[in-house]
Amino acid sequence: MSEGKRFQLGTIGALSLSVVSSVSIVICNKALISTLGFCFATTLTSWHLLVTFCSLHVALWMNLFEHKPFDPRTVMGFGILNGTSIGLLNLSLGFNSVGFYQMTKLAIIPFTVLLETIFFRKKFSRNIQLSLGLLLLGVGIATITDLQLNVLGSVVSLLAIMTTCVAQIMTNTIQKKFKVSSTQLLYQSCPYQAITLFITGPFVDGLLTNQNVFAFNYTPQVLTFIVLSCMISVSVNFSTFLVIGKTSPVTYQVLGHLKTCLVLAFGYCLLHDPFSWRNILGILLAVVGMITYSYCCTLESQQKASEASAQLSQAKESESDPLMGVDKGASILSDGVVPKAPAWSSNKDLEA
């Protein structure tokens, strides 16, 4: 199997794992929060990250992956930033209406595109821009019901958008810059994320719910769902870093909106949540946008691969064809000019 096909299979596997695990944990957490009354989302996330780190530590002990330390300042800053973005998103949900919170999540894609265009000179074709616009329109129609604005909620949402975009872009760039895998990056950044949320989680949850997480009545049923949520979170956290590393932050956000549509559909089918024609129309538009985005990305990647292979084959042909060198030499000698010795090129000789 060629390297390109292996990469494609790995990407498909990462996307599938991310969708299945994310939808599963949403359903589990919905039962935990809505049915059992455990509303401490930020503290629960800190437990998720702690369990993820312990699971990766066991995997490291079993030699399932190699520990590769790199710049500790980068790891610490990245971990704290990731933890902060999670806390700010939860605060955004608490200080804003559900509709405005959904607008906040939708704004992450265009803001990420803007940052990558300005700072990384990344170009997004017109087709990809249109497909992303269609996707955002569909998700907006399906999820946004009201838009109640307030100053504090708007500021928190803006900070949540900025930190989330930067953290996801860093997830991609750190893996490429330091040549580390998603597992290695997650293993080293997990402690900083967990500590950040473990310290701020009870305060944030208390501010949003007016309840104390340590005074909650932990029944056996609640503990069972918490353990199940933590176990699923290992797959969620791993697949998040894997998807962003193999694709891009924008693709990960597109995948996130696919999860939103699936959660809405599962909620209607399994939990009999209220559903309207507006939800159906929004989901259909979002699905069309996702399919168009996937098609455009695949088409552009194939074009880039074909162009690269064509340039490589032309370079090999020019280097391996001795007649071209003889013809050039004959034409120079026929003009009566003595050819100069070719200058030695260190770069070319090193690359040969």
Contacts in CASP RR format, 6 or more apart in sequence:
PFRMAT RR
TARGET T0000
AUTHOR 0000-0000-0000
METHOD contacts of the structure
MODEL  1
MSEGKRFQLGTIGALSLSVVSSVSIVICNKALISTLGFCFATTLTSWHLL
VTFCSLHVALWMNLFEHKPFDPRTVMGFGILNGTSIGLLNLSLGFNSVGF
YQMTKLAIIPFTVLLETIFFRKKFSRNIQLSLGLLLLGVGIATITDLQLN
VLGSVVSLLAIMTTCVAQIMTNTIQKKFKVSSTQLLYQSCPYQAITLFIT
GPFVDGLLTNQNVFAFNYTPQVLTFIVLSCMISVSVNFSTFLVIGKTSPV
TYQVLGHLKTCLVLAFGYCLLHDPFSWRNILGILLAVVGMITYSYCCTLE
SQQKASEASAQLSQAKESESDPLMGVDKGASILSDGVVPKAPAWSSNKDL
EA
7 246 0 8 1.000
10 246 0 8 1.000
11 246 0 8 1.000
11 247 0 8 1.000
14 239 0 8 1.000
14 242 0 8 1.000
14 243 0 8 1.000
14 246 0 8 1.000
14 247 0 8 1.000
15 243 0 8 1.000
15 247 0 8 1.000
15 255 0 8 1.000
17 235 0 8 1.000
17 238 0 8 1.000
17 239 0 8 1.000
17 242 0 8 1.000
18 236 0 8 1.000
18 239 0 8 1.000
18 240 0 8 1.000
18 242 0 8 1.000
18 243 0 8 1.000
18 252 0 8 1.000
18 255 0 8 1.000
18 259 0 8 1.000
19 255 0 8 1.000
19 258 0 8 1.000
19 259 0 8 1.000
19 262 0 8 1.000
21 232 0 8 1.000
21 235 0 8 1.000
21 236 0 8 1.000
21 239 0 8 1.000
22 236 0 8 1.000
22 239 0 8 1.000
22 256 0 8 1.000
22 259 0 8 1.000
23 259 0 8 1.000
23 262 0 8 1.000
23 263 0 8 1.000
23 266 0 8 1.000
24 232 0 8 1.000
25 229 0 8 1.000
25 232 0 8 1.000
25 233 0 8 1.000
25 236 0 8 1.000
26 259 0 8 1.000
26 263 0 8 1.000
27 263 0 8 1.000
27 266 0 8 1.000
27 267 0 8 1.000
27 270 0 8 1.000
28 225 0 8 1.000
28 228 0 8 1.000
28 229 0 8 1.000
28 232 0 8 1.000
29 41 0 8 1.000
29 44 0 8 1.000
29 229 0 8 1.000
30 271 0 8 1.000
31 225 0 8 1.000
32 38 0 8 1.000
32 44 0 8 1.000
32 222 0 8 1.000
32 225 0 8 1.000
32 226 0 8 1.000
32 229 0 8 1.000
33 39 0 8 1.000
33 41 0 8 1.000
36 219 0 8 1.000
36 221 0 8 1.000
36 222 0 8 1.000
36 225 0 8 1.000
38 44 0 8 1.000
38 216 0 8 1.000
38 222 0 8 1.000
38 225 0 8 1.000
38 226 0 8 1.000
39 205 0 8 1.000
39 208 0 8 1.000
39 209 0 8 1.000
39 211 0 8 1.000
40 201 0 8 1.000
40 202 0 8 1.000
40 205 0 8 1.000
40 206 0 8 1.000
40 209 0 8 1.000
40 211 0 8 1.000
40 213 0 8 1.000
40 216 0 8 1.000
41 90 0 8 1.000
41 205 0 8 1.000
42 86 0 8 1.000
42 87 0 8 1.000
42 90 0 8 1.000
42 197 0 8 1.000
42 200 0 8 1.000
42 201 0 8 1.000
42 204 0 8 1.000
42 205 0 8 1.000
43 197 0 8 1.000
43 198 0 8 1.000
43 201 0 8 1.000
43 202 0 8 1.000
43 205 0 8 1.000
43 213 0 8 1.000
44 226 0 8 1.000
44 229 0 8 1.000
45 86 0 8 1.000
45 87 0 8 1.000
45 90 0 8 1.000
45 197 0 8 1.000
46 194 0 8 1.000
46 196 0 8 1.000
46 197 0 8 1.000
46 198 0 8 1.000
46 201 0 8 1.000
47 226 0 8 1.000
47 230 0 8 1.000
48 229 0 8 1.000
48 230 0 8 1.000
48 233 0 8 1.000
48 234 0 8 1.000
48 236 0 8 1.000
48 237 0 8 1.000
49 190 0 8 1.000
49 193 0 8 1.000
49 194 0 8 1.000
49 197 0 8 1.000
49 233 0 8 1.000
49 237 0 8 1.000
50 190 0 8 1.000
50 194 0 8 1.000
50 198 0 8 1.000
51 230 0 8 1.000
51 231 0 8 1.000
51 233 0 8 1.000
51 234 0 8 1.000
52 186 0 8 1.000
52 190 0 8 1.000
52 233 0 8 1.000
52 234 0 8 1.000
52 237 0 8 1.000
52 238 0 8 1.000
53 187 0 8 1.000
53 190 0 8 1.000
53 191 0 8 1.000
53 194 0 8 1.000
55 234 0 8 1.000
56 65 0 8 1.000
56 183 0 8 1.000
56 186 0 8 1.000
56 187 0 8 1.000
56 190 0 8 1.000
57 187 0 8 1.000
59 65 0 8 1.000
59 183 0 8 1.000
60 67 0 8 1.000
60 187 0 8 1.000
65 181 0 8 1.000
65 183 0 8 1.000
65 184 0 8 1.000
65 187 0 8 1.000
66 184 0 8 1.000
67 184 0 8 1.000
67 187 0 8 1.000
68 180 0 8 1.000
68 181 0 8 1.000
68 184 0 8 1.000
69 188 0 8 1.000
70 178 0 8 1.000
70 180 0 8 1.000
70 188 0 8 1.000
71 178 0 8 1.000
74 174 0 8 1.000
74 178 0 8 1.000
75 185 0 8 1.000
75 188 0 8 1.000
75 189 0 8 1.000
75 192 0 8 1.000
76 192 0 8 1.000
77 192 0 8 1.000
78 167 0 8 1.000
78 170 0 8 1.000
78 171 0 8 1.000
78 174 0 8 1.000
78 185 0 8 1.000
78 189 0 8 1.000
78 192 0 8 1.000
79 189 0 8 1.000
79 192 0 8 1.000
79 193 0 8 1.000
79 196 0 8 1.000
80 192 0 8 1.000
80 193 0 8 1.000
80 196 0 8 1.000
81 163 0 8 1.000
81 166 0 8 1.000
81 167 0 8 1.000
81 170 0 8 1.000
82 167 0 8 1.000
82 189 0 8 1.000
82 192 0 8 1.000
82 193 0 8 1.000
82 196 0 8 1.000
83 167 0 8 1.000
83 192 0 8 1.000
83 193 0 8 1.000
83 196 0 8 1.000
83 197 0 8 1.000
84 163 0 8 1.000
84 196 0 8 1.000
85 160 0 8 1.000
85 163 0 8 1.000
85 164 0 8 1.000
85 167 0 8 1.000
86 193 0 8 1.000
86 197 0 8 1.000
87 160 0 8 1.000
87 197 0 8 1.000
87 200 0 8 1.000
87 201 0 8 1.000
87 204 0 8 1.000
88 156 0 8 1.000
88 159 0 8 1.000
88 160 0 8 1.000
88 163 0 8 1.000
88 164 0 8 1.000
89 104 0 8 1.000
89 160 0 8 1.000
89 164 0 8 1.000
90 204 0 8 1.000
90 208 0 8 1.000
91 156 0 8 1.000
91 160 0 8 1.000
91 204 0 8 1.000
91 207 0 8 1.000
91 208 0 8 1.000
92 101 0 8 1.000
92 104 0 8 1.000
92 153 0 8 1.000
92 156 0 8 1.000
92 157 0 8 1.000
92 160 0 8 1.000
93 101 0 8 1.000
93 208 0 8 1.000
94 101 0 8 1.000
94 208 0 8 1.000
95 150 0 8 1.000
95 152 0 8 1.000
95 153 0 8 1.000
95 156 0 8 1.000
96 104 0 8 1.000
96 148 0 8 1.000
96 149 0 8 1.000
96 150 0 8 1.000
96 153 0 8 1.000
96 154 0 8 1.000
96 156 0 8 1.000
96 157 0 8 1.000
97 146 0 8 1.000
97 147 0 8 1.000
97 148 0 8 1.000
98 145 0 8 1.000
98 146 0 8 1.000
99 143 0 8 1.000
99 144 0 8 1.000
99 145 0 8 1.000
99 146 0 8 1.000
99 147 0 8 1.000
99 148 0 8 1.000
100 146 0 8 1.000
100 147 0 8 1.000
100 148 0 8 1.000
100 149 0 8 1.000
100 153 0 8 1.000
100 157 0 8 1.000
101 157 0 8 1.000
102 139 0 8 1.000
102 140 0 8 1.000
102 143 0 8 1.000
102 144 0 8 1.000
103 140 0 8 1.000
103 144 0 8 1.000
103 147 0 8 1.000
103 157 0 8 1.000
104 157 0 8 1.000
104 160 0 8 1.000
104 161 0 8 1.000
106 136 0 8 1.000
106 139 0 8 1.000
106 140 0 8 1.000
106 257 0 8 1.000
107 157 0 8 1.000
107 161 0 8 1.000
108 161 0 8 1.000
108 164 0 8 1.000
108 165 0 8 1.000
108 253 0 8 1.000
109 132 0 8 1.000
109 135 0 8 1.000
109 136 0 8 1.000
109 250 0 8 1.000
109 253 0 8 1.000
109 254 0 8 1.000
110 132 0 8 1.000
110 136 0 8 1.000
111 161 0 8 1.000
111 162 0 8 1.000
111 165 0 8 1.000
112 165 0 8 1.000
112 168 0 8 1.000
112 169 0 8 1.000
112 249 0 8 1.000
112 250 0 8 1.000
112 253 0 8 1.000
113 124 0 8 1.000
113 129 0 8 1.000
113 132 0 8 1.000
113 250 0 8 1.000
115 165 0 8 1.000
115 166 0 8 1.000
115 169 0 8 1.000
116 122 0 8 1.000
116 169 0 8 1.000
116 248 0 8 1.000
116 249 0 8 1.000
116 250 0 8 1.000
117 123 0 8 1.000
117 124 0 8 1.000
120 169 0 8 1.000
124 132 0 8 1.000
124 250 0 8 1.000
125 296 0 8 1.000
125 300 0 8 1.000
127 292 0 8 1.000
127 296 0 8 1.000
128 293 0 8 1.000
128 296 0 8 1.000
128 297 0 8 1.000
128 300 0 8 1.000
130 292 0 8 1.000
131 289 0 8 1.000
131 290 0 8 1.000
131 292 0 8 1.000
131 293 0 8 1.000
131 296 0 8 1.000
132 250 0 8 1.000
132 254 0 8 1.000
132 289 0 8 1.000
132 293 0 8 1.000
133 289 0 8 1.000
134 285 0 8 1.000
134 286 0 8 1.000
134 288 0 8 1.000
134 289 0 8 1.000
134 292 0 8 1.000
135 254 0 8 1.000
135 257 0 8 1.000
135 285 0 8 1.000
135 286 0 8 1.000
135 289 0 8 1.000
135 290 0 8 1.000
135 293 0 8 1.000
136 257 0 8 1.000
137 282 0 8 1.000
137 285 0 8 1.000
138 281 0 8 1.000
138 282 0 8 1.000
138 283 0 8 1.000
138 284 0 8 1.000
138 285 0 8 1.000
138 286 0 8 1.000
138 289 0 8 1.000
139 257 0 8 1.000
139 260 0 8 1.000
139 261 0 8 1.000
139 282 0 8 1.000
139 286 0 8 1.000
140 282 0 8 1.000
141 278 0 8 1.000
141 281 0 8 1.000
141 282 0 8 1.000
141 285 0 8 1.000
142 260 0 8 1.000
142 261 0 8 1.000
142 264 0 8 1.000
142 278 0 8 1.000
142 279 0 8 1.000
142 281 0 8 1.000
142 282 0 8 1.000
142 283 0 8 1.000
142 286 0 8 1.000
143 260 0 8 1.000
143 264 0 8 1.000
165 249 0 8 1.000
168 244 0 8 1.000
168 249 0 8 1.000
168 252 0 8 1.000
168 253 0 8 1.000
169 249 0 8 1.000
171 185 0 8 1.000
171 240 0 8 1.000
171 241 0 8 1.000
171 244 0 8 1.000
171 245 0 8 1.000
171 249 0 8 1.000
172 244 0 8 1.000
172 245 0 8 1.000
172 248 0 8 1.000
172 249 0 8 1.000
174 180 0 8 1.000
174 185 0 8 1.000
175 181 0 8 1.000
175 182 0 8 1.000
175 185 0 8 1.000
175 241 0 8 1.000
175 244 0 8 1.000
175 245 0 8 1.000
176 245 0 8 1.000
182 238 0 8 1.000
182 241 0 8 1.000
182 242 0 8 1.000
182 244 0 8 1.000
182 245 0 8 1.000
182 246 0 8 1.000
183 238 0 8 1.000
183 241 0 8 1.000
183 242 0 8 1.000
185 241 0 8 1.000
186 237 0 8 1.000
186 238 0 8 1.000
186 241 0 8 1.000
190 237 0 8 1.000
201 213 0 8 1.000
202 212 0 8 1.000
202 213 0 8 1.000
202 214 0 8 1.000
205 211 0 8 1.000
205 213 0 8 1.000
206 212 0 8 1.000
206 213 0 8 1.000
216 222 0 8 1.000
218 226 0 8 1.000
240 252 0 8 1.000
243 251 0 8 1.000
243 252 0 8 1.000
243 255 0 8 1.000
244 252 0 8 1.000
251 297 0 8 1.000
254 290 0 8 1.000
254 293 0 8 1.000
257 286 0 8 1.000
257 290 0 8 1.000
258 286 0 8 1.000
258 287 0 8 1.000
258 290 0 8 1.000
261 283 0 8 1.000
261 286 0 8 1.000
261 287 0 8 1.000
264 273 0 8 1.000
264 275 0 8 1.000
264 279 0 8 1.000
264 283 0 8 1.000
265 283 0 8 1.000
267 273 0 8 1.000
268 275 0 8 1.000
268 279 0 8 1.000
318 324 0 8 1.000
329 339 0 8 1.000
332 339 0 8 1.000
333 339 0 8 1.000
END
